[in-house]
Amino acid sequence: MDVELVTDGVVRSPAAMMSVEVTGDMVEFIGRGPMAGTDEVRGFAASVAQLLGEDGAEERARSVVRDELTVGMGPVEPGPAFGVWRAVLRHALASPEKCAIEEGERSTSYDELARLAVANARLIAGQVRPREPVAVGLERGTQSAVAQLAAFLADCPVVLIDPTLPPARVEAQLRQSRTAVVVGDSSTDSVRHSAAAAGLKIIEVDMDIHDSTIDLHVESNVSPQLDPDATSHIAFTSGSTGTPKAVELRHGPMANTAAAIAAASELAPDSRASWFCPPGVGLVQVDLFPSLWAGATVVVAPDGLGRDPRTAWKWIEERAISHAQMPTAFAEQMIKLEADVPGSFHSLRVAGERLAVWPSMSCTYQVLNVYGSTEANVVSLCDATRLMHDVPRERLSAVPIGRPVRNVNMYVLDSELNPVPRRVIGELCVSGRSLSRGYLDDEARAAAKFVANPIDSDPFPVLYRSGDLARFGADGVVEVVGRIDDEVKIDGVRVLPAEIEHELLSLDVIATAAVVAHEPPQGSRVLVAYVDGDGKIDVDAVRSFLEARLPAPSVPRRYVVGPLPTGRNGKIDRLTLSEQPLDRPELSAPFSAPEGEREKRLCGIFADVLGLGAVGADDDFFELGGGSLQAAMLIERAESELGVDMDFLTLVDRPTPRRLAAAS
């Protein structure tokens, strides 16, 4: 039965429609949109019961709301009683010869990793005082792992620095984090120049220390037990004012995350787990440290692995990887390639943005959807492979983010922070031991996002407002449906268009600017900058300007010059911009119509993947704005629809539809 009506006192809008659904003996009062808050649902329930002649309707309505609170509460468990460094030390004592990190041809045992951490901690301690930030500006690999563990052991927070960032950006992060010393190497010129500009000393990780005075049994007794509330990392996220936000992560949540992921993905000492996430991001707590926590072997992924999903699966097979973590957009491409999956592969963790691709019913490995943020660490996990078998497919829409991990609670609340019933859309809020310390030197922003917990039954005093719109779906799992603000993720990296617009408007030649994320029906999300001004705007100069100031994912691939549409209030109409199709940009080669069926179909695939109205036969894929993820989509479609045998290098050599058609 499905009864629908709008009661008095409820806004008469389709967004506020509510219904009663009866399934067997269960009755649910359901809000059909974000305008249906707790009070509206209670009033609606009472009105329906009154129409049906029932008594006690108001109390039953309250019960419905109260019962929903238990859905998103994770198990509260003691511990973990020790941090990541202690876990590494325990494995070093129990299995000293066990391989901890495999990077190229070099293997580092747990005993060697622990000794290197102790020795380098002594070097760091000679340069800084406890709790002073230490910047690590190294590529992912053994040196970075040693530097981070050494900083922990020296009781210093690690400032995560991406060495590929523009020097001005690195310098700003060093100053903002109040870094005391920088750990780098001879290959990180950007970090060296930035450290010099900030007046900071730079030291290198010593990978050849052979200190006979290091006794790991003694270290297990004298090494500090790190305060779980102390800062472990300072990681930077996008900021709307042009200044990135510095988030203080904590040792306790890192340990909680490591233990939860290790358990959920069944990481064990005999596991071989990839390390793929880039340096300089908080995802290192989700990618590297759960593997070390479990005593597994960490295999450092080579640069460029994220360009072609088939190459990734081949590398996984060659290196006998059992566990991997990949950013969402690339993981989705891998999930589609069932034939390429090695039989020994066990678990693929997906992190970065909303997962839109379900594994098939015949999927042989675990697809673990990881949800969290820099501010809240890992909040929930969803085994999408198991869920496909446990819940009828017709009851599932988007891949849920699942249920909270241990010591974490999730709530869906209305604008007044009241819980809303199941299937009502509200803001996803989080409490528990996963939360960060907040924003460094930004009390106003921290106060807006980290608030007093209004849930009486919750033992945790602080509530984090994620800004994600969510609802409790089938069987109590949480589904994220969007963002309250305009934050988007490009290639798995959080990007705020307002930050990019701030940089664009700092140019004298640009008077108005809007940055919009376009999502083609069959392609991946792409940033487009719409700009206008009084004089001639040199797009190449604008792009170079942004590349010198922003991380690569924040640099728009497309630029449209001309008047921007506005609404009646005079504000830029971003909805119109996001919905209008993208035209073919001006290229070095003039438009050339395709000839023959093969060229026509390749031009169509190019247009679909890039979200363009038309593509010429001689148009260069990369000049059109294509990147590595779009290349993976193009390769998959060209092979499946046309039987074109190609890989990423083939596309680099023959980047036009005409040249691809001629070569196949």
C-alpha positions in Angstrom: 0.0 0.0 0.0 1.3 3.5 -0.8 -0.8 6.4 0.6 0.3 9.9 -0.4 -1.0 13.4 0.7 0.2 16.7 1.9 -1.0 17.7 5.3 -1.7 21.2 6.7 1.4 22.9 7.9 3.7 21.2 5.4 5.1 23.2 2.5 3.0 22.3 -0.6 5.9 21.3 -2.8 6.8 18.1 -4.6 10.0 18.1 -2.5 7.9 17.8 0.7 5.7 14.9 -0.4 5.5 12.1 2.1 4.0 8.7 2.1 3.2 5.6 4.2 4.7 2.4 3.0 3.5 -1.0 4.4 5.7 -4.0 3.9 4.5 -7.0 5.8 4.2 -6.0 9.4 6.5 -2.9 9.0 5.1 0.6 8.6 7.4 3.4 7.5 6.6 7.1 7.4 8.8 8.5 4.6 9.8 12.0 3.5 10.2 12.3 -0.3 12.7 15.1 -0.4 15.1 17.4 1.5 12.2 19.7 2.6 10.6 16.9 4.6 12.2 17.4 8.0 11.6 15.6 11.3 8.6 17.7 12.4 6.9 17.4 9.1 7.2 13.6 9.1 5.9 13.4 12.7 3.0 15.6 11.8 2.3 13.6 8.7 2.3 10.3 10.6 -0.1 11.7 13.2 -2.4 13.0 10.4 -2.5 9.6 8.6 -3.2 7.7 11.8 -6.0 10.1 12.7 -7.5 9.6 9.2 -7.4 5.8 9.9 -9.0 6.3 13.3 -6.0 5.1 15.3 -5.0 6.2 18.8 -1.5 7.0 20.1 -0.3 8.2 16.7 2.0 10.9 18.0 4.0 8.5 20.2 4.3 6.0 17.4 5.6 8.7 15.1 8.2 9.6 17.7 9.2 5.9 17.9 9.7 5.8 14.2 12.2 8.7 14.5 13.9 7.2 17.6 14.4 3.8 16.0 16.2 5.4 13.1 18.9 6.7 15.4 20.2 3.1 16.1 20.8 2.5 12.3 23.9 4.5 12.0 25.7 3.8 15.2 28.8 1.7 14.9 30.1 -0.7 17.6 32.0 1.1 20.4 35.1 -0.9 21.2 38.1 -0.3 23.3 41.4 0.7 21.6 43.3 0.3 19.5 45.6 0.4 22.5 48.7 1.3 20.3 49.5 3.3 17.2 50.9 2.5 13.8 54.6 2.8 15.0 54.0 0.3 17.8 52.4 -2.1 15.2 55.5 -1.9 13.0 57.7 -2.5 16.0 55.7 -5.5 17.1 56.0 -7.1 13.6 59.7 -6.3 13.5 60.2 -8.2 16.8 57.9 -11.1 15.8 59.0 -11.5 12.2 62.2 -9.5 11.6 63.0 -10.9 8.1 59.4 -10.4 6.8 59.4 -8.0 3.9 57.7 -4.7 4.9 58.1 -2.6 1.7 59.0 -3.7 -1.8 60.0 -0.8 -4.1 61.3 -1.8 -7.5 64.2 -4.3 -6.9 64.7 -3.2 -3.3 63.1 -5.0 -0.4 63.0 -3.6 3.2 62.3 -6.0 6.0 60.2 -5.1 9.1 63.4 -5.2 11.2 65.2 -2.8 8.8 62.2 -0.5 8.5 62.0 -0.2 12.3 65.7 0.3 12.7 65.7 3.0 10.0 62.8 4.7 11.7 64.6 4.7 15.1 67.9 6.0 13.5 66.2 8.8 11.5 64.0 9.7 14.5 67.3 10.5 16.3 68.3 12.7 13.4 65.0 14.6 13.4 65.0 14.9 17.2 68.3 16.7 16.9 66.8 19.4 14.7 63.4 20.0 16.4 61.5 19.9 19.6 58.7 17.5 20.3 55.3 18.4 18.7 57.0 20.7 16.1 55.8 19.9 12.6 58.1 18.1 10.2 57.4 18.4 6.5 57.9 15.3 4.4 58.2 16.2 0.7 59.0 12.9 -0.8 57.5 10.7 -3.5 55.7 7.6 -2.3 58.1 4.9 -1.4 60.3 3.5 1.3 62.0 6.9 2.2 58.6 8.5 2.8 57.4 5.6 5.0 60.7 5.8 7.0 60.4 9.6 7.3 56.8 9.5 8.6 57.5 6.7 11.1 60.6 8.6 12.3 58.6 11.8 12.8 56.0 9.8 14.8 58.8 8.3 17.0 60.2 11.8 17.5 56.7 12.9 18.6 56.4 15.3 15.7 53.4 15.7 13.4 54.1 15.1 9.7 53.2 17.8 7.2 52.2 16.0 4.0 53.8 17.8 1.0 53.3 16.8 -2.6 56.7 17.5 -4.3 55.0 17.9 -7.7 53.1 21.1 -6.5 54.3 24.5 -7.8 57.0 26.0 -5.5 54.8 28.9 -4.4 52.1 26.4 -3.2 54.7 24.4 -1.3 56.2 27.5 0.3 52.7 28.6 1.4 52.0 25.2 3.0 55.3 25.2 4.8 54.6 28.6 6.3 50.9 27.9 7.1 51.8 24.7 8.9 54.6 26.4 10.8 57.0 23.6 9.7 60.2 23.4 11.7 62.3 21.3 9.3 61.8 19.7 5.9 62.6 16.1 4.9 63.4 15.8 1.2 65.9 14.4 -1.2 68.0 15.4 -4.2 65.2 14.8 -6.7 62.6 17.1 -5.0 63.9 20.4 -6.4 60.5 22.1 -5.8 60.6 21.2 -2.1 64.2 22.3 -1.8 63.6 25.7 -3.4 60.4 26.2 -1.3 62.3 25.3 1.9 65.0 27.8 1.1 62.4 30.5 0.4 60.8 29.8 3.7 64.1 29.9 5.6 63.9 26.2 6.6 66.6 23.6 6.8 66.2 20.5 4.7 67.5 17.1 5.7 67.6 13.8 3.9 66.5 10.4 5.0 69.5 8.2 5.8 68.8 4.9 4.3 72.3 3.5 5.0 72.4 3.8 8.7 73.9 0.8 10.5 73.7 1.8 14.2 74.8 -1.1 16.4 73.3 0.7 19.5 69.8 0.2 18.2 68.1 -2.7 20.1 64.5 -3.1 19.1 63.6 -5.0 22.3 64.8 -2.0 24.3 62.9 0.4 21.9 59.7 -1.5 22.7 60.2 -0.5 26.3 61.5 3.1 25.9 59.7 4.3 22.8 57.0 6.8 23.7 53.3 5.6 23.7 52.0 8.3 21.4 49.0 10.3 22.7 46.0 9.3 20.6 44.8 12.9 20.6 48.2 14.2 19.4 48.5 15.4 15.8 49.9 12.7 13.4 49.6 14.5 10.1 48.8 18.0 8.8 47.1 17.6 5.4 45.9 20.2 3.1 42.5 20.4 1.4 41.0 23.0 -1.0 40.0 26.4 0.3 37.4 28.8 -1.1 39.5 31.9 -0.3 42.6 30.8 -2.3 44.3 29.5 0.8 44.1 25.7 1.4 42.8 24.4 4.6 45.3 22.7 6.9 43.6 19.8 8.8 45.2 18.3 11.9 44.8 14.5 11.8 45.3 12.5 15.0 47.1 9.3 16.0 44.0 7.7 17.5 41.8 8.0 14.4 44.7 6.7 12.2 45.0 3.6 14.4 41.2 3.2 14.4 41.2 3.4 10.6 44.1 1.0 10.1 42.5 -1.6 12.3 39.0 -1.2 10.7 40.3 -1.5 7.1 42.7 -4.3 7.9 39.8 -6.3 9.4 37.2 -5.5 6.7 39.5 -6.3 3.8 41.2 -9.3 5.6 44.7 -7.9 5.4 47.1 -10.3 7.0 50.9 -10.9 7.2 50.8 -13.1 4.0 49.0 -10.3 2.0 50.8 -8.2 -0.6 49.2 -4.8 -0.8 49.8 -2.0 -3.3 50.7 1.6 -2.3 49.2 3.8 -5.0 47.9 7.0 -3.4 50.0 10.1 -4.2 52.2 11.8 -1.6 50.9 14.9 0.1 47.4 13.7 0.8 45.7 12.3 3.9 44.8 9.1 1.9 48.2 7.7 3.0 46.5 6.9 6.3 44.0 4.7 4.3 46.4 3.2 1.8 49.8 2.6 3.4 49.2 2.3 7.1 46.5 -0.4 7.3 48.9 -2.7 5.4 51.8 -2.0 7.8 49.3 -2.4 10.7 48.5 -5.9 9.5 52.1 -6.9 8.9 51.6 -7.2 5.2 54.1 -6.5 2.4 53.6 -3.1 0.9 54.4 -3.0 -2.9 55.0 0.6 -4.1 53.2 1.2 -7.4 55.3 2.6 -10.3 54.6 6.1 -11.6 52.0 6.1 -14.4 50.2 3.0 -13.3 46.9 4.9 -13.1 46.6 5.6 -16.9 45.5 2.2 -18.2 43.3 -0.2 -16.2 44.6 -3.2 -18.1 48.2 -2.3 -17.4 47.2 -2.0 -13.7 45.7 -5.5 -13.6 48.8 -6.8 -15.4 51.1 -5.2 -12.8 48.9 -6.6 -10.0 49.2 -10.1 -11.5 53.0 -9.8 -12.1 53.7 -8.6 -8.6 51.2 -11.1 -7.0 49.2 -8.3 -5.4 46.4 -9.5 -3.2 45.0 -6.1 -2.0 44.9 -2.7 -3.7 43.4 0.7 -3.2 42.6 2.9 -6.2 40.8 6.3 -6.7 37.2 5.9 -7.7 37.3 7.0 -11.3 40.2 4.6 -12.1 38.8 1.8 -10.0 35.5 1.9 -11.9 37.5 1.2 -15.1 39.2 -1.7 -13.4 36.0 -3.2 -12.1 34.6 -3.4 -15.6 37.5 -5.6 -16.8 36.5 -8.9 -15.3 38.6 -10.9 -17.8 41.8 -9.2 -16.7 41.5 -9.9 -12.9 44.1 -12.4 -11.5 42.5 -15.3 -9.7 44.6 -14.7 -6.6 43.4 -11.1 -6.2 41.4 -10.6 -3.0 40.3 -7.0 -2.3 40.0 -3.7 -4.1 39.5 -0.7 -1.9 37.8 2.3 -3.7 38.3 5.8 -2.2 38.0 9.4 -3.3 34.5 10.1 -4.5 31.1 8.4 -5.0 31.3 4.9 -6.5 28.9 4.6 -9.4 29.8 1.1 -10.8 28.6 -2.1 -9.2 30.7 -5.2 -9.4 29.0 -8.0 -11.3 27.3 -11.0 -9.6 30.3 -13.1 -10.8 32.9 -10.8 -9.3 35.7 -12.9 -7.7 37.1 -10.3 -5.4 35.9 -7.8 -2.7 35.0 -4.3 -3.9 35.2 -2.3 -0.6 33.7 1.2 -0.9 35.6 3.4 1.5 33.9 6.6 2.7 35.5 9.4 4.6 37.2 12.8 4.4 40.4 14.5 5.6 38.5 16.0 8.5 36.9 12.8 9.6 39.2 10.0 8.4 37.5 6.8 7.4 33.8 6.8 8.5 32.2 3.8 6.9 32.9 0.8 4.7 30.7 -1.0 2.2 31.5 -4.4 0.8 29.7 -3.9 -2.5 30.4 -7.4 -3.7 28.7 -9.0 -0.7 25.9 -6.5 -0.7 25.0 -7.5 -4.3 24.3 -11.0 -3.0 22.6 -10.0 0.3 20.2 -7.4 -1.0 17.9 -7.7 -4.0 19.4 -5.5 -6.8 16.0 -3.7 -7.3 16.3 -2.3 -3.8 19.7 -0.7 -4.5 20.4 2.4 -6.6 23.8 4.0 -6.2 26.5 2.1 -4.4 26.0 2.9 -0.7 28.8 4.0 1.6 27.7 1.3 4.0 27.7 1.3 7.8 30.0 3.0 10.2 33.3 1.5 11.2 34.1 0.7 14.9 33.9 3.7 17.3 32.1 5.9 14.7 28.5 7.0 14.5 26.7 8.4 11.4 23.5 10.5 11.4 21.4 12.0 8.7 20.1 15.3 10.2 18.0 18.2 9.1 19.1 21.9 9.1 18.3 22.1 12.8 20.4 19.0 13.5 17.4 16.8 14.2 17.5 13.2 13.0 15.3 12.4 10.0 13.6 9.1 9.3 14.9 6.6 6.8 15.0 7.6 3.1 14.7 11.3 4.0 17.6 13.3 2.6 19.6 15.4 5.1 23.2 16.2 6.0 25.5 13.4 6.9 27.0 14.1 10.3 29.7 12.0 12.1 30.8 11.5 15.7 33.4 9.2 17.2 37.1 8.4 17.4 37.7 9.0 13.7 37.5 12.9 13.8 40.5 15.1 13.3 41.5 18.0 15.6 40.0 20.4 13.1 41.6 23.2 11.1 44.9 24.6 12.0 44.6 28.3 13.1 41.1 28.6 11.8 38.8 28.5 14.8 35.8 30.0 12.9 35.8 27.4 10.2 36.3 24.6 12.8 33.4 25.9 14.9 31.1 25.7 11.9 32.0 22.2 11.0 32.8 20.6 14.4 29.8 21.3 16.7 28.5 20.1 20.0 26.8 16.8 19.6 23.0 17.2 20.2 22.3 13.4 20.2 21.8 12.5 23.9 22.4 8.8 23.5 25.8 9.3 21.8 28.9 9.0 24.0 31.0 11.2 21.8 30.8 14.9 22.5 31.6 16.4 19.0 29.7 16.1 15.8 31.3 16.8 12.4 29.0 18.2 9.7 30.3 16.6 6.5 28.4 18.8 4.0 27.3 15.6 2.2 23.6 15.0 1.4 22.7 11.5 2.3 19.9 9.1 3.4 19.5 5.8 5.0 18.5 3.3 2.3 17.8 -0.4 2.0 18.7 -2.4 5.1 20.0 0.6 7.0 23.0 1.3 4.7 23.8 5.0 4.0 23.7 6.4 0.5 25.4 9.7 -0.3 23.4 11.6 -3.0 25.3 14.9 -3.4 26.9 17.9 -1.7 25.5 20.9 0.1 28.2 23.1 -1.3 29.7 23.0 -4.7 32.8 20.9 -3.9 33.6 18.4 -6.6 36.2 15.6 -7.0 38.4 15.5 -10.1 40.4 12.3 -10.5 39.7 11.5 -6.9 41.0 14.8 -5.5 38.8 17.3 -3.7 38.5 20.6 -5.7 36.6 23.7 -4.8 35.6 25.7 -7.9 35.6 28.9 -5.8 39.3 28.5 -5.1 40.0 28.4 -8.9 37.7 31.4 -9.5 39.6 33.3 -6.8 42.9 32.8 -8.8 41.2 33.6 -12.2 39.8 36.9 -10.8 43.3 37.9 -9.6 44.2 38.4 -13.3 43.5 42.0 -14.4 42.3 40.8 -17.8 39.5 38.7 -16.3 36.4 40.5 -15.0 34.1 37.6 -14.4 34.7 33.9 -14.0 32.9 30.7 -13.2 34.3 27.2 -12.9 31.9 24.3 -13.5 32.3 20.6 -13.4 30.8 19.0 -16.5 30.0 15.3 -16.4 29.4 13.8 -19.8 27.0 10.8 -19.9 29.7 8.4 -20.8 32.8 10.3 -19.8 34.4 11.4 -16.6 34.0 14.7 -14.8 36.0 17.7 -16.4 36.5 21.2 -15.1 35.5 24.0 -17.5 36.5 27.7 -16.8 34.1 30.3 -18.2 35.8 33.7 -18.3 35.1 37.2 -19.7 36.8 40.6 -19.6 37.4 43.9 -21.4 40.4 42.9 -23.4 41.6 39.8 -25.3 42.1 36.8 -23.0 45.0 34.6 -23.9 43.8 31.1 -22.8 47.3 29.6 -22.9 48.6 32.3 -20.6 45.7 31.8 -18.2 46.3 28.0 -18.1 50.0 28.6 -17.4 49.1 31.0 -14.6 46.9 28.5 -12.9 49.4 25.6 -13.4 51.9 27.7 -11.4 49.6 28.1 -8.5 47.2 25.1 -8.2 47.5 21.4 -8.1 47.0 19.7 -11.4 43.4 18.4 -10.7 42.4 22.0 -10.0 43.5 23.4 -13.4 40.5 23.4 -15.8 41.0 21.4 -19.0 38.6 23.6 -21.0 38.2 27.4 -21.3 35.3 29.3 -22.7 35.7 33.0 -23.3 32.6 35.2 -23.6 29.7 36.7 -21.6 28.4 34.5 -18.8 24.7 34.0 -18.3 23.1 35.6 -15.2 19.9 35.2 -13.4 17.4 37.8 -12.3 19.4 38.5 -9.2 22.5 39.3 -11.3 24.4 36.3 -10.1 26.1 33.9 -12.6 23.7 31.2 -13.7 25.9 28.2 -13.0 23.1 25.7 -13.6 22.8 26.9 -17.2 26.5 26.7 -17.6 26.6 23.1 -16.3 23.8 22.0 -18.6 24.9 23.6 -21.9 26.9 21.3 -24.2 30.6 21.9 -24.7 31.6 23.1 -28.1 34.8 21.9 -29.9 37.6 24.2 -28.8 39.9 26.0 -31.2 42.7 23.7 -32.1 45.9 23.9 -34.2 44.3 21.8 -36.9 41.0 22.9 -38.6 37.9 20.8 -38.3 38.0 17.9 -40.8 34.9 15.8 -41.3 35.4 12.0 -40.8 35.4 9.7 -43.8 34.3 6.1 -43.7 32.4 4.3 -41.0 35.4 3.6 -38.8 36.5 7.2 -38.6 32.9 8.3 -38.0 32.4 5.9 -35.1 35.8 6.8 -33.5 34.8 10.5 -33.8 31.6 9.7 -32.0 33.4 7.8 -29.2 35.8 10.8 -28.8 32.9 13.1 -28.5 31.0 10.9 -26.0 34.0 10.5 -23.7 35.0 14.2 -23.8 31.4 15.5 -23.7 31.7 17.4 -26.9 29.1 18.1 -29.6 31.4 17.1 -32.4 34.9 16.0 -33.0 36.9 16.2 -36.3 38.9 13.3 -37.7 42.2 15.2 -37.2 41.4 16.5 -33.7 44.1 15.6 -31.1 42.6 13.8 -28.1 44.9 15.6 -25.6 44.4 19.0 -27.2 40.6 18.4 -26.8 41.2 18.2 -23.0 41.5 14.5 -22.6 43.4 13.1 -19.6 44.4 9.7 -18.4 41.0 8.7 -17.1 39.2 9.7 -20.3 41.9 7.8 -22.2 41.1 4.7 -20.3 37.4 5.1 -21.2 38.2 5.7 -24.8 40.5 2.6 -25.0 37.8 0.4 -23.4 35.0 1.6 -25.8 37.3 1.5 -28.9 38.2 -2.1 -28.1 34.7 -3.3 -27.1 32.8 -1.5 -29.9 35.3 -1.5 -32.8 37.8 -4.2 -31.9 40.6 -1.7 -32.0 43.7 -3.1 -30.3 45.2 -0.2 -28.4 46.7 0.9 -25.1 47.7 4.3 -23.7 51.0 4.5 -25.6 49.1 3.8 -28.9 46.8 6.7 -28.1 49.8 9.0 -27.4 51.4 8.0 -30.8 48.1 8.2 -32.7 45.9 10.7 -30.8 43.4 11.4 -33.6 40.4 9.4 -34.9 41.9 9.3 -38.4 45.3 8.0 -37.4 43.7 5.4 -35.1 41.4 4.2 -37.8 44.3 4.0 -40.3 46.4 2.0 -37.9 43.7 -0.6 -37.0 
